[in-house]
Amino acid sequence: MASARARLASGTAVFLLSAAPLTPALAQDFTLGDDAGYELGTIVLTAEEQIKQALGTSTITAEDLEKQPVVNDVAEIIRKMPGVNLSGTSPSGQRGNQRQVDIRGMGPENVLILIDGKPVLSRTSVKMGRSGERDTRGDTNWVPAEMVERIEVIRGPAAARYGSGAAGGVVNIITKAPDEDLLQIGTFFDVPESSLEGRTQRYNLLWAKRLNEDFSLRFSGSYNKTDADDPEVNGEVETCETDEDTGEVSCSRDAGSEGVVNKDATLALRWEPSDRNRFDFELGWSRQGNLYAGDTQLGSRLTDDPDSLVTQLSDDGEETNVIKRGTFAITHNGSYGWGETMSYLQYERSDNTRLSEGPAGGSEGTINSTDEWDTALLQAISGKSEAYLDRSFLGRPSALTLGTELRYEKLDLSDYSSFSSITSNDGSIDTTDGDDITEQLTLGLYLEDNIEWTDRLTLTPSVRVDWADTFGMTMSGGLNASYDLTSEWTVKGGIAKAFKAPTLYQQSGRYVYVTRGNGCPYPYVGDGPCYVLGNDDLDPETSINTEIGVAYSGLNGINATLTYFHNDYRDKIQAGTEQVGTTSVGSNTARLYQWQNVPESTVEGLEGSFAMPLGERLSLTVNGTYMIESSQKLKIKGGTNSDGETYDDLDIEVPLSLVPDYTINASVTWDVNDKFSLIPSLTHYGPTEATEYSAHSGYSVDDTEDRDPYTLVNLAMTYQFDNGFDLKAGVTNLFNKEILRSGDGANTYNEPGRAYYFGLTKTF
């Protein structure tokens, strides 16, 4: 198989780089001439604009980021789009303060992150626990906010064409690409009112220079540091117990938010040998290091014990894990008489190094060493080539997109020591010789046609075929449609199948997940040990995504949408509940499980948006999301435990993702004059229902505390000076609605209190 993989990768790479390429779909916004594309009647030809026919799309501009700046991560503004929230990395709320982009309640793992149209895979270098949690900050923070030209958020059926990982949606972060000489420097500071919450400082540089008629150069650099929360930040909701024998009182509390240090640098060279061809060469390096706050996989309980390793590390704010990400990419764009093309080939390397952690029981995910480090090395090659053709379909104007995509991933765990080796009692399973390296190659072919079926009806059918050397063939694609009822009202909808390939950890023969008992599935909770082994026979996860809605644009400058969405999620991969063997551990018999596909999950809800001018210098925008259903249906076999107790089979439902029942975002922009703007804004979160699944004790009903509704209000201002200085300042959480993490039920993350920010940018 290795030789076949090498031949396929080599052949595809040659095609990708030789396929004379165009204006990329959802990549950098540029043109090779004076026009941003070309139109055939009312049919746009670029894949980017085809996708924007769907209702589930939003765009965040550089101006939006200036007027409502983020403290650290652009996820903070992405979450204000319809259908988007931030959630922890699992429905049980584990790693709750590691909040990441969650689209339509499908969970962060189903959101594909792109930078300039190229996939970002670094977070997949972090191991996945049995509930789907990772100790990761996600992949939206590799680009400093000041480097962003725009961010495109694509939800629902329109996202399916992007291949593996886009079942929830796509976030494409597009960086600035100045076409003229530029030097820009900036600073940003965020100071919480509470001394227990971490401060932020950010410094950035952007420099661009046209070297001659054919060549231009761009360099960017950034340093960003957010301090960790104080170990006492959640002290008001700590729990205390009294020892019946000694009378001593011991108290514990959950950890606050980790800090992070980002260091980023990119160098890009653009070569335009003719008005038909352009080549971009980009080299990037980033480093993200955490500043430890005491969190563990099961939600740490910080104590006042000075001898505790967790206490020492959190008091010192030490770095306990670091991811170094390096990339090199070549992109070719072309414009020809028969159409336009875009191709790229990218190499990505993620070095994920972290202090050794406890593998099981109460110490699971708890750092147990200050000098032993584990390293997971992820290398990925991504490539794509698309062609956009001027043609007709049955005599009607249309635009055809043809594309091919390559993704090769390689996970090396040879320097990861904290995994167990298992041999089953019957000899059918043996991980002692498990391969340290897990690989997966995926090749995709797709086409999308944009057809002006009538003067009012536009159809966009698509089909995609992917082949992987791990799971074989899968087909996806769908149909989007737009019908103009009148010049002001449009009905839009779509249906598409999306998929997600199994992760390399889930397939790895080296990664053995262990629990002493609390993580054992029903009916063996507390009756361990239990092990979860990799499974190289997994099917890809699939989702049938549908949406239907209306859009209005007309009277008094009003723009509004209302969309219903429904996702049928199938074959979700999680830690199995069906025993596949046993092994002897001392005098105990341990149960063996594997990662497996879970049959059925469902997500459905409503999204809406409304925008209108309130005057010549005043405008209002509002959007909202209402989750009708978010459920994962699990069928768990019963059995007889070691005490001889017999349990029946279980049919249970748990939330697919821990998000509020509804979310409302609103803002008013007041351009006081051409230089000065004021922007009050708010976000209201409805109640968040707790799952009845406990990460600590298996399937139970002990974690039932919901999070109550709350509202956050912000006030921002910007001022543009005549000398090239731009000022931004404001207050976040104006009314100091601080919410503390208790670890009970849905109270799994901190909502920081009032903070003040100030930023200054100088453009030369």
N, C-alpha and C positions, 0 to 999 in steps of 0.2 A: 504493500500500500504506500510505503514511503516514496518509492520511485515514481509511482503513478501520481502521487501528490506533487512531487517536484516537477514532473512534466507538465501537469495542468497549471500549476502556479506560474511556471516559466512562460508557457504559451499564452496565458491570459495577460501576463505583464507586458509581453511584447505587443499584444493587440491593444491594450489600454493606452500605451504610450505612442502607438503609431496611428491611432484612429482619428486623426485630424480633428480636434475638438473646439466647443462654443461656450456662450454665456451659460454658466453652470446653473442647474436647478438648485435653488437654495444655496448657492455659494456666493462669492463676492459679487457686489452689484457694480458691474462695469460694462462697458461696451467697447467694441473694436472700431466703431465709427461714431458718428454723431447721434445715431438712433439707439434706443435701449432695447431693440428687438424689431420685429416687423409684424404686421398684422395682415390677415387675409379676411377682409370684411370685418366682422366683429370677433373673429377667432384669433386669439393671441397664440404665438408659436412657442414661446419658451415654456418649459415645464414648470418653472416657478410660477408663472401667471396662470397656467392651467390649474394648478393646485389651489390658487387663491379664489377660484370659483366656488369652492366649498365654504359652508358656513363656519366650520370649525377651524378658522385661522385667525390669528391676531399678530400684530406687529408692534414691537416696542422700538422706538427710535432713539438716536443719540440725544435728541432734545428731551425726550421723556426721562432719560437717565440723568440729564442735567437738572431738570425741574423736580424730580423725585429720586434723588441719589440713593444708592444702596450703601450700607455700612461696610459690607465685606464681600458678599456673594451676589451675583446678578439674579440668583434664585429669589431674592427678596422682592424683586419687581416682577419677575415671571409669575409668581404666585398670585398677582393681582389680575391676571387674565381670566376670562370666563373658563370654567371647567377645571381650573388649576388650584391646587392647594400645596402646602408643604406637609409631609408626613414623615414619621420615622421609617425605618427600613423594614418593618414587619407589622402585620395587623395586631400583634400582641403588644406593640408599643415598645419593644426592646430597642435600645439605642435611640430613645425618643428624642434626645436633643440633637441627634445627627439628622436634622430635617432636610428633606430633599424634594425636588419637584415631583408631584404626583398629579397626573392628568386623568380626569374623569374617574377617579377612585380605583385605577388599575394598579397603583403602587409604583414606586420609583424604578423598580427593575424593568418595567414595561415602558419606560420613557427613553427614547434614543437621543443622546446628546451629540450634536454635530458642532464643529468649529469650521466655518467657511465651507460647509457642505461635507466635511470629512468626519467619520465617526470617531468618538473618544471612548476608549475602552478601559481606562486606567482603573476604575472602581472594581472591575471584575477580577483584578489581581488580589482582592481581599476575600478571605474565605467566607463562606456562607453558613450560618448556623441553621439549626433544624426548623426554625420558623421563618427562614428567608432573610434574616437580619445580617447586615454587614457592618463592621466598624469602619465606616467610610463617610466622607463628607460629600460624596457624589462627584459629578464631573462638570458642574457649571461654574466652578471657581478657578479654572485654569486661565481665564482671560480677565484682566483687570477691567473694571467698568469703564475707565477712561479710553480704552482701546476699542470699544464696541461701536460699530456703525449702526447696527440694528439687530434685533432678536426676533426671529419668527417662530411662533408657537403654532403647531399644526396638530389638530385633534381629529379623532374619528376616522372615517373611511379614507380621507385624503392622505393619511399617514401611512397607509398600507404599502404604498409603492416603494417605501424606503427599506423594506426587507426586515431582517431579524431585529427584534427589540423595539419595534415601533407600534406594538399593539395598543398601547395607551396613547401615544403621540410622539411628536418630534419637537425638539428644541434646537434651532439652528442659530448659533451665535456668529454673527458676521462682523469681522474686524474692519477697522478703518484702513482704506487704501488710498491715501492722498495722491492726486495726479500732479501735484506741484510741490515746490520746495516748502518745507514746513519744519518748525521746531516748536514743540509744545511741552511744557513741564507743569506738573500739578501736585498739590498736596490735599489731603483730606483727613479730618480728625473727628472722632465721635467719642463723646464723654458722657457716660451714664450718670444720672443723679445719685444712684446708689453706689457706694464704694465697693460693694460686693460683686458688682458686675464688671466684665472686662471692657477695657478701653480699646479703641482702634486708631491706628495711624497708617496712612497710605501715601506713598510717593511714586510718581510715575514720570516717564519720559517717552516722547514720541518724536522721531526725527526722520524726515524723508528728503531725498535729494535726487533730482534728475541729473544723471551723470553725462548723458549726451542724448542724441535723438532717439537712440534705440534702447538705452539702459536707464533704469532708475533703481534706487536703493531705499529700503526702509528698515529702521531699527526701533525697537521698543523695549523698554525695561520697566520693571515695577517691583516695589517692596511693600508688602502689606502685612501688618501684624495686629491681631486681635488677642488681647490677654484672656486667659482662662478666668472663669468665675471663681470667686473665693469659695473654699470648702464649706463656709457657713451660709451660703446664699439661700439654701432651702431649710435653714434652721428653724423657721417658724412652723414648719409642718413635720418636724422630726417626730419619731415615735420612741417612747421610753419604756423600759421593762425593769421590774424590781426583782432581784434574786431573792427567792423565798428563804434561803438559808443564811445569806450574809446581809441581806437588806440593801445591798449596793444597787444603785440605779445606773443602768447603761442606756444611752440614747444613740440613735442612728438616723441618718437622713440620706436622701438621694443626692447624687452629684449634680452640679450645674452644668453649664455649657463649656465644652473644651475651648481653648484658644487655638489659634492657627497662625503660622507664619508662612506667607507666600512669597516666593522669589521667582520672577518670570523674566525671560528675555527671548526675543525673536529677531531674526535677521531675514529679510526677504529681498530677492533680486528679481526684477521684472525685465524681460527681454522681448522687444517687439520688432522682429526682423522685417515685418511687412504689415500692411493694413489688414491682412487676412489672418495673421497668426500672432499669438502671444504666448510666451512661456513664463511661468512663475516658479521660482525656486525658493523654498522656505525652510529655514532651520530654526527649531524651537527647543527651549529648555526651561523646565519649571521644577520647583521643589516646594512641596507642601509638608510642613512638619506640625504635628499637634502640640499643644501645650496642655498637659494632662490635668484633668479636673477631678478624677477619681471614678469615672464611669466604668462599668463592666457590662458584660453581655446580658446579665439578668437584672440590671439596674442596681448599681452598687449601693450598699448601705454604709456610708461614711461614718466613722466613729471618732471619738477623741483619743483613741489609743495612739500615743506618740510613736510606739514601736511598730505600728502597722506599716507595711510597705506601701499600701495604697495611700495612707495618710501622708507619709513622707514625700511620695512622688507628687501628690496633689498640692501639698503645701508649697513645694518648690516650683510647681508649674513646669516640670521637666518634659522634654520631648520623649514620648514613648513609641511613636510610630512616624515614619517618614515615607512619602512616595515621591520619587524622582521620575519625571516624565520627559522623555526626549522624542522629538519628531523630526522627520525630514520628508518633504513632499515636493513633487513636481506636478505642475498643472499646465495643460495645454488647452488653449481656446482658439477656435477658428470660425471664420465666417466665409461661406463660399456661395457660389451661384445656386447650388442645389439645396442649401440649408446651412445649418450651424451645428457645431459639435463642442463637447466639453469632455476632457479626460483628466484623471489624476491618478497618481500612485503615491501612497504614503506608508512610511515605516514608523511605527510607534513602539517605544520601549518604556515599560513602567517597572521600576524597581521598588517593591513594597517591602520595607524593612521595619520590624517592630520587636519590642521586648517580648520574650517568651511569656505565654499566658497559660493559666491552668486549663486543662482540657475537659474537666468534668465536675459535676456536683456543684456545691455552693461556690467553688472557686472558678467556675467556668468563665472564661474571658477575663479573669482577674490576673493582673501582672504578677508573676512570681519570681522575677529576677531583675536585677539592675545591670547585669553585664552579659546576659545571654540573649542574642538576637536571632530571630528567624527572618528569612528572606524568601519572598515569592517573586519570581521574575516572569513578567508577561511581555511577550513580543507579538506584535500584530502587523500584518501587511494588509492594507485596504486599497482597493482600486475600483474605479468606475469609468465607464465611457458611455456617453449619450450622444445621439444624433437627432436633430430636429428637422423634419422634412416638410416642405411645402407640397401639398397634394390635395386631392379631392376624394370623397367617398360617396359613391352612388350619385355622382353629379353635384354633391354638396361640398362647400368649402370645409376643409379640415386640416388639422396639424397633427402629425404623427411623431411620437417620441419613441426611439428604439434605444435600448440600453443593456449593458452587461455590467455585472458587479462581482468583485472578488473580495473575500475576507478570509484571512488565514491567521489563526491564533495559536500560540504555543506557551504553555504554562510550565515553568520549571520549579519544582518543589524540592530540589536536591539539597538546598540549604535551609529547609524547614524541618526542625527536629521534633516538634511537639505533637506528632501524630503517632497513633498506635499501629501495631502490626497484628493481624488477626488470622488465625487458621481455624476453620470450622471443624467441629468434632467428626463430621463425616468426610472431611478432606475435600469437599467440593469447592470451598472458598479458601484462598490463601493470598493474603496481601503482603506477606513478608518480602516477596520479590516484586512488589508493585512498581510500575515504571514511575520514575520521578518526573517524567515529562509527559504531558497530555497535549495533543494537538487536534485541531479541527479546521478543515478547509471547507468553505462554502462558496459555490459559484451560482450566480443568478442571471437569468435572462428575462427581460420584460419589455412590454410595449404598452403605450398609452396613446389613444387617439382622441383628439378633441374635435367634435363634429358639430357644425351648425346645422342641426337636423331640419329646423324650420327657422323662420325669422325670430321666433320667440323661444324655441327649445334648443338647448345645447346639451349634448351628451358627451361624457368622457369615460368610455370603457377602458379597462386595463386588465392585463393578465401578466402574471409573473410565475416563473418556474425556478425553484432553487434546488440544488443538489449538494449534499454534504457527505463527506466520507465517513460520518458517524451515524447519521439517521436516514440517509438515502434521499429520496425525492419528496418535495412538497410543492403544492401549487397554491397561489394566492392571487389577489387582484380583486377587481370589483367594477362598480358602475356608479359614477356621479352624474347628476343631472341638474339643470337650472332652467326654469320656465318663467318668462316675464309675463305676469298677469296683466300688468299695466306698466306705464313708464316709471311708476313709483314702487310697485309691489312685485316681488320675485319669490317664487317657491323654489327651494333648493333641497336636495337630499342625496343620499348615497348609501351604498352597501358594499362592504369589502371584507375580505378575509386577510388577516395579518398573522404573523407567526414569530416565535422566539426560539432560537436554538438552545439546547441544553448548555449550561455553563461548563467550563472546563473542570471546576471543582466537583460538580455533580457527576461528571464522568470519570474522574480521576481514580485510579486504583491505589494511589498513595494517600489520599485524603480519607481518613477514617475518623468519623465523628463519634464521640463517646459521652454517655451520661451514666452516672452512678445509679439513677433511679427516678429522680423527679422528671426527667425528660423522656422516660419510657412512655410509649403510647398506651392508651386504655386497652385492656384492663390491668396493665402491669405498672402503673404509676407507683413509684417508690420501691418497686420490686426489680432492681437492676442487678448488675450493669446491663445496659443496652448499647449497641453500636449501630451506626448508620454508615453504610459503605457506598462507595461510588458505583454507578451503574452505566455501563457503556452501551446499554440497549434501550435508551430513553427515546421517546418520540418528541418532536418539537411541540411546544405550547402553541395553541392556535386560538384565534378570537374572530368571531363574526361581528363586525362593527356596523351599526346602522345609525343614520340620523336623518331627520326630516324637519324642515322649519321654513320660516318666512323671513324676508329681509325687506325693510322699508327705507326709502331714501327720497326725501321730497320736501314737503311743506315746512317752511321756516328753518331749513337746514337740518332737519331731524334725520338721524340715521339710527335704525333700531333693528334688532334681530331677536328671534325666539326659536330655540332649537330643542328638539327632543332627541336623546341618544339612548341606544341600547346595545350593550356588548354581551354576547354569549361567549364566555371564556372557557376553553376546553383544554384538558390535558396539562393543567398547571403542575409544575414539578415541585415536590416538597418531600421532606423526610417521610419514609414509608411507614405504614401501620400493619403491614402483613409480614410476618416473620419468615425469613428465608433460611434460617439455620441457627445453630447454637455453637458456643465455644466455652471452654472451661477457663475460669479465672480464679486461680487458687481453689478453694473448696466450693465456689459458686459456679452456677451455669448461667452464662450471659446469652442474651437473645441478640440475633443479628437481623438487621433490616437494611434496605437499600433506598436510595432516592427513587421515587416512583411518580407516575402521572396520575393526578387526581381528576376524576371525570368532569365535574361541572361547577362553574361559577357564573354569576350574573351581575352586571352593573347596568343601571339605567337612571336617567335623570333629565333635568331641564337646564338649559343655559339661556341667558338673555343679556342683551346689551342695549344701551340707549345713550345717545350723544346729541347735543343740540347747543347752538349759541344762545346765550342769554342777553346778549348785547354786542356792541361792536368789539369790546375787549374782554368779554366774559363768556365762558363756556362751561358746560356741565357734561360729565361722563359718568355713567353708572353701569355696572354689570353684576350679574348674580348667577349662582349655581345652586340647584336644589337636587339632592341625591334621593331618588325614589327608592332605590334598592342597591345594596352592595353586599352580596352574600356568596360565600363559598360553601358548597354542600359536600360534606365528608361522610363516607360510609366506612365505619370502623368495625372490624370483626371482634367479637368477644372471645372468651376463652376462660381457662382456669389458671389462676396464679399459683404461686408457690405455697400459699396457705390453704389451697384446696377450694377457694371461693370461685364460683362460676359466674360469668358475666355474659349478658346477651349482646348481640350486635347493636351498634349505635348508628343512628342517622342524625347528624347535627349540622347546624349552620353557624358560621362565624363571619364577621365582616371581612371583605377582601382587602380593605385598607382602612386605616383609622383616620377618617376625615370627618369634618362637621356635616350635619344634616343639610345645612345650607350656608352659603357665604355670599356677602354683598360687599362690593367695592364701589366707592364713589369719590369723585374729586371735582373741585371747581378751580378753573384756571382764570386768574384775573391778571391780564397784561396791563398793569397800571399805566405804563407808557412803553416806548420801543425798547427800553433798557431794563425795566424793573417788572418782575412778575411775582405774584403771591399765589400759592397753591395749597389750600386746605383740603385734606382728604381723610377718609375713614375706611376701615374694614370692620364689618360685623360678622362674627362667627356664630352660627347656631349651635345647639347642643351637639356634643360628640359622644356617641354611645359607646360604652365599653364592651369589649368582646367577652364572651363567657369562656374563652380559651385562656388559660393561665400559662405563661411561659415558665413559671416556677413549678407547677404541679400538674401538668398535663391538662386533659380536658376536664374542666370542673366549672363551678359557678361562683368561685370565691372572688373574682375580680369584676365587680359589677358597678363600680362608682363612675358615673358619667361626668363629663366636663360640661359645666354650665355655659350658656351663651355669654359672650362678652364683645365689647367694641373697642377698637384702637383708633385714635384720632391723631393725625400728624399735621404739622404746619411747615411749609417749605417756602423759601424765597430765593430768587436768583437776580443778579444784577450784572449787566455787561458794561464795563468801563470802555472809554474811548481808546485807551492805550493798550488794548489787547488782554487785559485782565478780566476774567469771569469769576464772579463770587457766587457761591451757593451756601446757604445756611438754613437752619431750621430746628424744629423740635419734633422728636418722634414719641409716640405714646403720651400725648400732651396731658391727659388727665391721669397719668401714672397708674394705669390698670395693670399692675404687676400680678402675674399668676405663677405660682410656685409648683414645682414638680414634686409630687409625693410618691409616684410610682404605683399608685392605686388606680386600677381600672384605666380610664382614659386620661388621667392626669400624668402623662408620661413625658412632658417637656416643659421647659421654662418659657414664659412670655416676659421678656425684659421690661423693666419699668421705663420711666421718662429718661430721655437722653437728648443731648444737644450736639449738633454737628456743624462743622464749618469746613468749607473747601475753597481753594483758590487755584485757578488755572491761568497760565500766561502763554499766549500764542505769539510767536515772533514772526 
